[in-house]
Structures are given as structure tokens and as C-alpha cells.
């Protein structure tokens, strides 16, 4: 897939993501219907409705490419997937349920096991991020494309986002290695976006969550000049058994 094809696919999905984002907010305002899944995580009618909207549009645009979604069983047992979509309709469902602002909508197109396209919206914060190739990673602000690779940091120290306020020892070691001076707790794939935008510099995590949680953010970060590896500095590839993530170190372009 060349960059013009990737750009066309990406831009054709932005309006659908904005529509789905508004639906998610409207359903929350009306009162969500909640259930607990077999893995003991919550799901709501908002997750399901957003999934329907995104998968319908993506299927129309790329009918020959399979879709793997957190909220759908289809293709989760497929072997040797190389080209496929990964969708997390709502990442941060607990925050979504609790009327917080950091939940996100996510889709990534994986080509040859690597993320080629990433789209993330943050409905409650009205932020929209997308990418479709190296040096083509953007935030849409007031209808204007801002290329993340051109954004400059406006602070001197090195700051990290973290999954929790209390750092595990292996995460603290990563922070020490990269001279991180402070960290802030942040949920959902918003972590990838703020590192890609140069608002923070690093995120590290032990093996946790699944590929649909990170794929869109991976594309946005990497296309903005950042880097993502595991703790052994190995590349992150997609389509692994059960779509499980390895350890992660996410770095902004400021500390590559």
C-alpha cells in the first residue's frame, strides 16, 4: 500500500470517527447499560454501538481486509494474519463509565504485521489524531492539520506518563535509564498521543493488555518520529497468538 492509498483511507474515516465519538458521549449522557465480560472487564452499549459504526464504515472502504475488534469474536482465532484491521471501539471503558475524559476510540490498519494507519479520537477532550505514513502524523485542531513531527516541546525536563501513580520496580528502572524527572498517571491510548505530540516523553509498561489497545497509538507515535520497542529493544509486531502485548517502551522523538 502506497502513502496516497493510506492517506485516502485514513481521511475517509475521520468523519465516521467523529460521528462515533459523539454517539459515545450521547449514550453516556443518556445512561449506559453495563455488563461484565468473561475476562472480568466491563463493556457497555456504548462500546457495542461504536464498534458497529466503525466496523461498518471500515468494511465498506476496505472490504477485502479482515477486522479484528476487541468487541467481536470474528477472526480472533485466525492464524498468520499479516494484513488486517485492529479496532478498540472504546479504550478506557472504566473511565468512560465513570464520566472521565481519557477514554479513546481506536483503529489501526496492519500491513505486513506493522501498523500503517492509526486513528484515535478522544471524545471528551475533543482531540483527533491520525497517521498514514512516516512524517505524516497529525492532530486535527479547529479543522486544521497540525503535523506532530513539527511540534516542539515547551518544557526542559523529561516527563513520562504511567499506568499508575505507584511505579513497579521494572518501570522505575526504565524511568531512571532515560532520566525521567516526573510522571503522571494516564489511562487509555491517549498516552501514545501525548507522547507523539511531545507533551510527554516516555511511557513504559510490563506485558499487559492486547494489540488493539496499542496499534493505533503505535502508528501515530512512530509516524511522528517516536519509537516503540519492548524492554529488549526488539520491534513490536502484530498478529501474535491471542493478540497479547509484550513489554513496551514508548519514546518521543525528543529522546530517541
ABEGO torsion letter per residue (X at the ends): XBAAAAAAAAAAAAAAAAAAAAAAAAAAAAEBBBBBBAAGBBBBAAAAAAAAAAAAAAAAABAABBBBBAABABGAABBGBABBBBBBABBGAAAAAAGBAABBBBBBBBBGGBBABBBBBBAAAGBBBBBAEBGBBBBBBGGBBBBAAABBBABABBBBBBABABBBAAAAAAAAAAGBABBBBBBEAAAAAAAAAGABABBBBBBBEBAAAAAAAAAAAAAAGBBBBBAAGBBBBBGBBGGBBBBBBBBBAAAX
